[in-house]
Amino acid sequence: MSKGGKITALAAATLLLLGLSLGGCATSTAGSSPMDARAEAPARPKTGGYPAVEDVPPRRGPAMTTDEQSKLQKELAAARDRQVSKAKGRAPGPELVKP
């Protein structure tokens, strides 16, 4: 090949590669822009990162009635007294020293 033919072939190859690389940038969007695509997207619901403080469940009644509370206190006191009487009946063990 002559020197002129090499230059012509190199120029043609350069133009071909340049045309292909620029052709990739020109995509068809069918008459819409990226801004139109955003406008067509459904709107996201506005939710904050914090829970709604004003939406609290209604108050319930007390967990226990006063009769149930007094009965439970009596049962706990009786259980404590049984444990103290069992502990007194045992042989003395090593005493724990509080720091």
Backbone as CSV, one residue per row, in Angstrom:
resi,resn,N_x,N_y,N_z,CA_x,CA_y,CA_z,C_x,C_y,C_z
1,MET,0.826,-1.176,0.000,0.000,0.000,0.000,0.873,1.243,0.000
2,SER,0.383,2.237,-0.623,1.145,3.475,-0.671,0.869,4.304,0.572
3,LYS,1.678,5.306,0.725,1.540,6.155,1.909,0.196,6.879,1.895
4,GLY,-0.281,7.304,0.762,-1.565,7.988,0.647,-2.732,7.053,0.942
5,GLY,-2.582,5.772,0.559,-3.640,4.791,0.808,-3.756,4.471,2.292
6,LYS,-2.602,4.451,2.981,-2.624,4.187,4.427,-3.308,5.330,5.166
7,ILE,-3.016,6.538,4.735,-3.626,7.697,5.397,-5.128,7.702,5.145
8,THR,-5.536,7.368,3.944,-6.962,7.335,3.605,-7.667,6.244,4.415
9,ALA,-7.037,5.078,4.539,-7.625,3.975,5.298,-7.712,4.338,6.780
10,LEU,-6.668,4.993,7.314,-6.668,5.409,8.715,-7.739,6.462,8.966
11,ALA,-7.903,7.395,8.050,-8.921,8.427,8.188,-10.319,7.809,8.122
12,ALA,-10.514,6.844,7.227,-11.812,6.195,7.105,-12.144,5.401,8.365
13,ALA,-11.127,4.711,8.911,-11.346,3.933,10.140,-11.664,4.870,11.304
14,THR,-10.971,5.998,11.355,-11.222,6.965,12.433,-12.626,7.536,12.330
15,LEU,-13.046,7.874,11.146,-14.394,8.407,10.961,-15.459,7.364,11.294
16,LEU,-15.192,6.099,10.938,-16.136,5.036,11.234,-16.273,4.848,12.748
17,LEU,-15.154,4.802,13.466,-15.204,4.635,14.918,-15.836,5.842,15.590
18,LEU,-15.528,7.033,15.094,-16.125,8.242,15.659,-17.634,8.254,15.437
19,GLY,-18.060,7.837,14.262,-19.490,7.776,13.964,-20.213,6.762,14.827
20,LEU,-19.587,5.610,15.053,-20.212,4.587,15.901,-20.287,5.046,17.356
21,SER,-19.236,5.687,17.841,-19.250,6.110,19.238,-20.262,7.224,19.466
22,LEU,-20.400,8.135,18.545,-21.391,9.192,18.690,-22.800,8.680,18.438
23,GLY,-22.955,7.656,17.652,-24.266,7.077,17.394,-24.866,6.467,18.642
24,GLY,-24.023,5.989,19.557,-24.519,5.424,20.806,-25.115,6.476,21.719
25,CYS,-24.695,7.713,21.565,-25.216,8.790,22.412,-26.569,9.289,21.937
26,ALA,-26.872,9.107,20.685,-28.130,9.630,20.133,-29.166,8.512,20.124
27,THR,-29.795,8.290,21.252,-30.836,7.262,21.330,-32.187,7.912,21.114
28,SER,-33.122,7.145,20.647,-34.453,7.662,20.377,-35.296,7.546,21.635
29,THR,-35.899,8.638,22.044,-36.779,8.621,23.205,-38.221,8.860,22.794
30,ALA,-38.498,8.812,21.507,-39.855,8.941,20.957,-40.504,10.251,21.380
31,GLY,-39.766,11.330,21.328,-40.340,12.634,21.585,-40.502,12.985,23.046
32,SER,-39.886,12.261,23.940,-39.993,12.607,25.352,-38.603,12.868,25.903
33,SER,-38.561,13.563,26.987,-37.294,13.870,27.634,-37.258,13.173,28.986
34,PRO,-36.109,13.126,29.633,-36.056,12.517,30.971,-36.979,13.215,31.961
35,MET,-37.217,14.492,31.770,-38.117,15.210,32.675,-39.560,14.733,32.497
36,ASP,-39.933,14.380,31.263,-41.273,13.850,31.026,-41.449,12.496,31.699
37,ALA,-40.394,11.699,31.694,-40.471,10.378,32.321,-40.700,10.522,33.816
38,ARG,-40.101,11.530,34.432,-40.331,11.760,35.858,-41.762,12.202,36.118
39,ALA,-42.299,13.002,35.231,-43.657,13.496,35.423,-44.679,12.373,35.293
40,GLU,-44.378,11.360,34.495,-45.310,10.254,34.300,-45.234,9.218,35.413
41,ALA,-44.173,9.221,36.187,-44.014,8.245,37.263,-45.021,8.543,38.371
42,PRO,-45.558,7.497,39.016,-46.508,7.749,40.107,-45.794,8.411,41.281
43,ALA,-46.481,9.297,41.931,-45.910,10.020,43.063,-45.772,9.082,44.258
44,ARG,-44.648,9.191,44.927,-44.437,8.379,46.122,-45.226,8.973,47.285
45,PRO,-45.747,8.122,48.141,-46.459,8.668,49.295,-45.465,9.371,50.215
46,LYS,-45.901,10.489,50.769,-45.014,11.249,51.649,-45.057,10.639,53.039
47,THR,-44.009,9.953,53.381,-43.886,9.381,54.705,-42.620,9.927,55.323
48,GLY,-42.724,10.374,56.521,-41.566,10.906,57.220,-40.771,9.778,57.852
49,GLY,-39.624,10.108,58.315,-38.787,9.123,58.974,-39.195,8.887,60.416
50,TYR,-40.133,9.691,60.912,-40.540,9.593,62.305,-41.981,9.092,62.388
51,PRO,-42.311,8.350,63.434,-43.698,7.891,63.575,-44.614,9.069,63.922
52,ALA,-45.865,8.922,63.594,-46.838,9.972,63.884,-47.141,9.966,65.376
53,VAL,-46.769,11.032,66.045,-46.928,11.100,67.492,-48.393,11.270,67.882
54,GLU,-49.145,11.961,67.043,-50.534,12.228,67.403,-51.437,11.016,67.211
55,ASP,-50.981,9.988,66.523,-51.793,8.795,66.295,-51.492,7.752,67.373
56,VAL,-52.092,7.910,68.519,-51.885,6.968,69.611,-53.137,6.118,69.778
57,PRO,-52.984,4.883,70.209,-54.174,4.051,70.410,-54.967,4.553,71.621
58,PRO,-56.251,4.263,71.667,-57.057,4.707,72.808,-56.619,3.999,74.087
59,ARG,-56.796,4.688,75.194,-56.395,4.106,76.488,-57.308,2.934,76.849
60,ARG,-56.659,1.935,77.433,-57.418,0.782,77.903,-57.658,0.932,79.395
61,GLY,-58.472,0.073,79.923,-58.747,0.086,81.353,-57.533,-0.425,82.122
62,PRO,-57.606,-0.389,83.447,-56.472,-0.861,84.249,-56.236,-2.353,84.031
63,ALA,-54.990,-2.767,84.161,-54.634,-4.161,83.934,-55.230,-5.063,85.014
64,MET,-55.274,-4.558,86.241,-55.817,-5.347,87.349,-56.748,-4.467,88.178
65,THR,-57.750,-5.102,88.728,-58.623,-4.378,89.641,-57.936,-4.300,90.999
66,THR,-58.478,-3.487,91.880,-57.871,-3.346,93.209,-57.963,-4.656,93.993
67,ASP,-59.017,-5.428,93.782,-59.146,-6.717,94.472,-58.063,-7.684,93.989
68,GLU,-57.831,-7.711,92.672,-56.794,-8.590,92.131,-55.409,-8.174,92.625
69,GLN,-55.175,-6.871,92.730,-53.881,-6.397,93.210,-53.650,-6.798,94.660
70,SER,-54.657,-6.637,95.494,-54.488,-6.991,96.908,-54.310,-8.501,97.072
71,LYS,-55.016,-9.293,96.281,-54.859,-10.749,96.339,-53.448,-11.150,95.936
72,LEU,-52.919,-10.532,94.888,-51.571,-10.834,94.417,-50.532,-10.421,95.458
73,GLN,-50.729,-9.278,96.098,-49.785,-8.848,97.133,-49.768,-9.827,98.301
74,LYS,-50.918,-10.330,98.665,-50.994,-11.311,99.763,-50.282,-12.604,99.376
75,GLU,-50.460,-13.054,98.123,-49.802,-14.274,97.658,-48.283,-14.099,97.631
76,LEU,-47.820,-12.947,97.186,-46.379,-12.689,97.156,-45.794,-12.620,98.562
77,ALA,-46.516,-12.004,99.481,-46.041,-11.938,100.867,-45.978,-13.342,101.470
78,ALA,-46.964,-14.181,101.189,-46.963,-15.554,101.707,-45.807,-16.353,101.121
79,ALA,-45.523,-16.180,99.836,-44.404,-16.878,99.211,-43.083,-16.413,99.816
80,ARG,-42.959,-15.116,100.092,-41.742,-14.597,100.709,-41.559,-15.180,102.113
81,ASP,-42.637,-15.261,102.869,-42.556,-15.802,104.231,-42.165,-17.273,104.206
82,ARG,-42.690,-18.040,103.219,-42.313,-19.461,103.108,-40.825,-19.606,102.805
83,GLN,-40.304,-18.756,101.942,-38.890,-18.839,101.583,-38.001,-18.454,102.759
84,VAL,-38.427,-17.488,103.561,-37.644,-17.070,104.734,-37.628,-18.198,105.751
85,SER,-38.750,-18.864,105.949,-38.801,-19.959,106.935,-37.954,-21.149,106.467
86,LYS,-37.908,-21.416,105.164,-37.061,-22.493,104.644,-35.587,-22.140,104.809
87,ALA,-35.261,-20.897,104.594,-33.864,-20.466,104.695,-33.389,-20.532,106.141
88,LYS,-34.255,-20.264,107.096,-33.866,-20.332,108.510,-33.663,-21.772,108.946
89,GLY,-34.354,-22.717,108.344,-34.244,-24.118,108.716,-32.978,-24.770,108.168
90,ARG,-32.315,-24.195,107.229,-31.102,-24.760,106.636,-29.888,-24.509,107.524
91,ALA,-28.859,-25.291,107.235,-27.585,-25.094,107.930,-26.956,-23.815,107.401
92,PRO,-26.276,-23.084,108.240,-25.672,-21.841,107.773,-24.569,-22.127,106.752
93,GLY,-24.581,-21.384,105.688,-23.587,-21.519,104.640,-22.658,-20.331,104.666
94,PRO,-21.800,-20.259,103.666,-20.881,-19.116,103.625,-21.667,-17.823,103.385
95,GLU,-21.299,-16.812,104.127,-22.004,-15.548,104.011,-21.431,-14.740,102.847
96,LEU,-22.297,-14.081,102.169,-21.863,-13.235,101.072,-21.492,-11.862,101.628
97,VAL,-20.375,-11.367,101.185,-19.922,-10.067,101.629,-20.167,-9.083,100.501
98,LYS,-20.876,-8.037,100.815,-21.146,-7.020,99.808,-19.935,-6.096,99.704
99,PRO,-19.543,-5.771,98.512,-18.366,-4.886,98.347,-18.666,-3.466,98.729
